[in-house]
Amino acid sequence: MAKENIYAGWDSATVKKFQSWQMRTIIVSMIGYAIYYFVRKNFSIAMPGLTAQYGITNTSFGVVIGIGSLIYGLSRFVNGFVVDRFSARAIMAIGLLLCAAANFVFGFGVNISGWLMGIDAAPDFITALILVMGVTIVLNQFFQGMGYPPCARLLPSWIHPSELATKMSIWNTSHSIGAFMAVIICGYIMGSMGRDMSADQQIIDTIARNLKLDPTSSEDMRTILGYAQHWDAWRWCFWLPAVLAVVGAAWLYFGLRDDPRSVGLPELPGTKTGKKDLPKAEQSATRSKFLKVMVWTNRWIWTLCIANVFVYVMRMGILDWGPKFLTEARNMSIEQAAWTVGTFEAFAIIGTIFAGWATDHIFKGKAHRMCFVCMAMAVIFMAIFILCPTLPMIVSIAVLAMAGFFIYGPQALIGIASANHATKEASATANGLAGIFGYVGSFLSAIGIGIVADEYGWNMVFYIIIGVGILGALTFISMWAAPRDGYERSNRFYQEEEKQLNDNK
C-alpha cells in the first residue's frame, strides 16, 4: 500500500492524533527498552573485574551466561503468550522494576556469599559467590524476558506493515543504544570508581594470580595496577544502572498505551485481521486454531526461528565476550575494550536503520532477503578481523564496527518478518518462539565460547563464529521466495471460521 493511502478514510485531526501517539509509543518504548540493556549488558563489562578479584574462569562465566540465556528465551516465549492477553505496558514496566531489584542484589553478591559461608575468601566462598551471582543473573534474565514481547505487540498495532521494517528498525536501535551506553558508562565506572588498593601487596599478588600475569613484567604490572586502583568498582556497574531502571519503569507505565483503541483511535487500515468479524464469544475459542495456522504450522516462522539461532551465536558471541577477548587477546585496557565494543554498537545503530530502510525500499518488505545480505557481509568482516590480527588498532576497530553494522540487521528484521507473517494478533507469540531459538543460540555461544576460549584460545572462538554465520546466511537464502502475506492469510482464516459458524447454525 502506498504511503498516501495508509490513513485512507481518516480526517486530518484523527491522522494528526494517531501520528502523535505513534511517535510517542516509538520513543517511550525505545528509551525504556534501552534501559533494559543497562541492567543486562553491564555484566560483560564487570566480568574482567570479577576475574581479577576472585579468579572466576571463562568457563564459569559461560555457564552462568548460557543458563541465563536459556531462561531469557523461555521467558520471552512465556511472556509472548501473556502479553497477547494482558496489558503490554504494565508487563514491560514491571519487568524493568524487577530487573532493577536483581541488579541491586547482584551488587551485594559478595556480602550475601560471605553471610552464607561465614568467610570472605577461600574456594568455598568463591563457589558460593558464583552460585549467588548465577541465581541473580538467571532471575534478571527471566525479568528481561518481559521487555521485548510487549514491544512486539505494541509496535505492529501502531505502525502500518508498509512502514514496519523502517520504523521498527529505528526502534530496534534501542538494543544498540542501550548496550552502547551501558558499556561506555560501565567502562568509565570500572576505570574511575572503586577503592585504590594498589599499595596492598596481597591485593597485587591476588590479581596477578587470578589473571595469570607476571608482576615482574612492566606491561603486566600496568594491567595489575589498573585493577588494584579500582577495587570493587564492578559493584557500581550494577547499582547505578539499577537506579536508572527504577526511573525507567515509571517512564514506561505512564508513557505507553496498549493500542489505538485505548485512546479512542481506529485501527490502521490494512491491519484488519478479521477477528472482530466473529461474535465475541467465538473469538477466544478460535485463538488456538489461529495460532496453529499463523505460527505453529507456518514454515516461514520456523525457518526464521532456525536462522535466529545462528544470528544470536554470532551477535552475542561478540557482545558478551568482546570485552574479555579484547583485554586478553588484543592487550587492551578495560576502557579501550569498552570503547571498542561501544563503537561496534554505534555502527550497529546505523546498520539496523539501513537494514530496515533497505527492506522496505529495495526488497519491498521481504526482510529475509536483507537478512541474507547482512549475514554474508558480517561473515566477511569478521573473517578480516580475526585473520588479520596485525592490522593497526584503528583499522581493526573499524573492521569490527562494520561487522556490527551488518550483524544487527538480522536480529531486528527477524522480529519484523515474524510480525508480518503472524500479524499483530500473534506477533508476540511468534517473536516469543523466535526468542527461544535465539537464546538457544546465545546459550550455545556462552557455554561453547567459555570452554573453547579456556581450552583452545580466542582465535578458535572466532573461527567457529564465522562458520555459524555462514550457516545463517544459507538458512536465510533458503526462504528467498517467501511472500509477505500474513494479513491476507489471517483474513481468509477468519472468513472461513465465520462461514463455518454460519453453516453450523
Number of C-alpha atoms within 10 A of each C-alpha: 11 7 10 7 11 18 17 12 10 14 9 10 9 15 16 12 14 22 14 11 19 18 14 15 23 22 17 19 27 23 19 26 28 27 28 34 25 29 31 22 21 25 23 22 30 25 20 24 24 21 17 23 22 21 19 20 18 22 19 18 24 23 20 22 26 25 23 25 29 24 25 28 28 22 22 32 24 19 27 28 18 18 26 20 10 13 15 27 23 20 21 29 26 19 21 32 21 21 29 30 19 24 30 22 20 25 21 15 21 21 15 18 23 17 12 14 15 11 12 17 12 9 11 14 20 19 15 18 24 20 16 20 24 21 17 23 25 22 19 25 26 24 26 25 27 30 28 24 29 28 25 27 25 28 24 24 22 23 24 20 27 18 21 25 33 25 20 25 28 23 26 28 26 22 24 24 22 24 27 28 21 28 32 23 22 30 26 18 21 28 19 15 18 18 13 17 17 17 11 10 11 11 19 21 14 17 25 21 17 16 20 12 16 14 18 8 10 10 12 17 16 13 21 24 20 19 28 26 20 20 23 22 25 26 23 20 31 26 21 19 24 27 16 17 28 19 16 23 27 16 16 24 18 12 15 21 19 20 22 18 11 9 12 11 14 13 16 19 15 16 22 17 20 18 22 11 15 17 11 10 8 15 16 13 10 16 14 12 14 21 18 12 15 26 23 17 11 15 13 19 23 18 16 27 24 19 28 28 25 28 31 29 27 29 22 19 23 22 19 23 22 19 28 24 19 19 18 15 13 14 15 18 19 26 22 16 24 29 21 26 28 24 23 26 29 21 22 27 26 19 25 32 24 17 28 29 23 19 25 20 15 13 14 14 26 23 29 31 24 25 30 24 18 25 28 19 20 28 23 16 22 25 19 15 22 19 13 11 13 11 13 9 13 10 12 19 19 17 22 25 26 23 30 30 27 28 28 32 32 32 22 24 29 23 28 29 26 31 27 26 26 29 27 27 24 25 33 32 29 32 30 28 25 27 30 24 26 29 29 26 28 31 29 24 30 29 20 19 30 25 20 17 19 12 11 11 16 20 16 15 20 21 15 16 23 23 14 20 28 18 16 27 25 14 20 23 15 13 16 15 10 14 13 16 12 20 22 16 18 23 17 13 20 20 17 12 21 18 12 11 13 9 8 7 5
